[in-house]
Amino acid sequence: MDSSLFAHRSHALRLGRFSESGCAYLLTAVTHERLPVFNDWQAARLLIAEMRDAHESKTVESLAWVLMPDHLHWLVVLRDIPLHALMQRIKSRSAIAINKASNARSGKLWQKGFHDRALRQEEDLPSVARYIVANPLRAGLVKRLGDYPFWDATWL
């Protein structure tokens, strides 16, 4: 079988991508080579600071997120920025901050691309938020959600 069929195809994620201000999106970004970068508290806090900055600057309304050791799930309502620009901002600023703060890290932090899912108006956002923040439970990282430090949700 042709091995090129299995090559990374982040460009395919962009096909049909549409950003609409005021709509809710579930975003997922994965670390380069799925390294568990966010087992490091300092790295996790630096990414969280970038997400909070996007929220406080009204770029997005952050509804819920969970930061797993090797990926991020983030539920947002988009404001006046396209999805690709938001994720480029978050990924590049966090990579610079984390690499600068770490003596052991340099180079790529994130895989190319990201996954997005637009949520329909009739979807229950609090239920989606509960599903997102329950990721550490399903992954077996903790027995109680309150024991996991890297999550937040507007409703919980």
PyMOL commands that set and color helices and strands:
alter all, ss='L'
color gray80, all
select helices_A, chain A and resi 3-6+10-14+32-34+37-39+41-56+83-101+125-133+135-138+145-147
alter helices_A, ss='H'
color red, helices_A
select strands_A, chain A and resi 24-30+60-68+71-78+115-118+151-153
alter strands_A, ss='S'
color yellow, strands_A
deselect
rebuild
show_as cartoon
